[in-house]
Amino acid sequence: MEELHTWFQETKLTQYEEMFLENGYDDLEVIAAITDDELREIGVNLPGHRKKILLKASSLRKKMKLDDVGEDAKQVPSNTNKGL
């Protein structure tokens, strides 16, 4: 939950943190995949706030993918380039 709290502080939209938690958005992976329609459903009515959250969620997705790639790269055997 601390990670989520930090994310909301970074977005400077902490007023929505409790709303997200009450609606089951309590994990950064879930928030990374949130849509505009879902934001409307949970009560984020201001278009500018939805846009900001969606941009931050997009950045979060990219960061998570980069982290995943980094982990996968560590597991690739060093001899896979032989014969190229």
Summary of the structure (lengths in Angstrom):
residues: 84
radius of gyration: 17.0
end to end distance: 46.4
largest distance: 57.2
contacts: 186
relative contact order: 0.12
helix: 76%
strand: 0%
